[in-house]
Amino acid sequence: MPLPVDIDQYSRYIVLTDEQLLEEHVGSHVLERLHRLRGLYAYWLQFPDKFERDIMQHDMALFGVRRAQAYDDVRLVQVLLGNMQQATRNFMRWKINQDIEQDLKAARRAGDWRSVANLHKVRVLNNRTDKEDEPDNNYDRIPLFGVVMTSNPAVLKIPGYDNEAALRKDIESMNKRYSREMEQQKEYTDYEEVEDDAAAGTDV
């Protein structure tokens, strides 16, 4: 079973070179795992449409780890380096923007202004700048559900009690019964009277 890891420690180690890790006296098992995590990250970047189970299978096939360890590795990659499936859309948008910028430069140099205009349209669509910002639904302003205090025990919906009067009658009956039993227990309880220290003349 995979052991718990120090996320802060791994966050610092993941960006260091092997030489720096050796200078930090990082253990061989941690170094081996860092290599796995980097390998999984590189593989996920290369194939961003892969699912978690695909990355787990790649981990088991390439590094020979068990399923539980592979699952733990994938989770750690997601924590340390971000969830690739969530980042794919933003990454592709950035990549398209880079390609559009290169094409714009080439079109301007060639004096192809029709292409420049078309590329501007493509960039607007890619970045959704032609769309209104999503409205603020003000979820944080939704008032909390009002709580009304009551002494009516019938709100508990106890089976067999259709109204407050019947329930209160049984409550009163049980109070009398158990109060009487407690008083009887007190009568038969042995006790020893202890004198006050001052009255007994004892120094404290």
C-alpha positions, 0 to 999 in steps of 0.5 A: 500500500502506498505510503503517505507523502509530503506534498510540500516536499514533492512540490519542491523536489519535482522541479530540481535536477537529479544533481540538485536532488542528490545534494539534498540527500534525497532517498533513492525511493523518492528519486525513483518516484520523481522520475515516474511522476515526470515520465507520467507528466510528459506522457500526459502532455504528449497525449492530453486526451488520455484518461486517468486509467490510461495513465495508470496502465502506462505507469504499470507497463513502463515502470512495473508498479502495482495498480494501487501505486499507479493510482497514487502516482496519477493522483500525485501528478494531478496535485503537483502538476495540475489535472491535464484533462482540465488544462487541455482546453486552455492549453489548446487555446494558447497553442492556437493563439501562438500559431495564429500570431505566426500566421499573422506575421507571415500574412503581413509580410506578404501583404495578404490583408485578406488573410490578416482579416480572416486570422483576426476573426479566428483569433476572436472566436478562439478566445471568445472575445466576441461573447459577453462575460458569463453573468455573475449569479451572485450565489454568495448572496443567497440568504441562508435558510431561516431557522425558527426556534420552537418548544413544540416537540411534535416537530420531531415527527415521532411515530405514534404522536399526531399532536403536541398534547399527546406527546407532552402528556407522555413526556410529563409521565416519563419525567415523573416516573424517572424522577421518582426512581432517582429519588428512591436511589438517593434514599438507599445510597450509602454516604459518609458525612465529611467534616469541614476542614476548618470545623475539624481544626485541620491545617490545610 
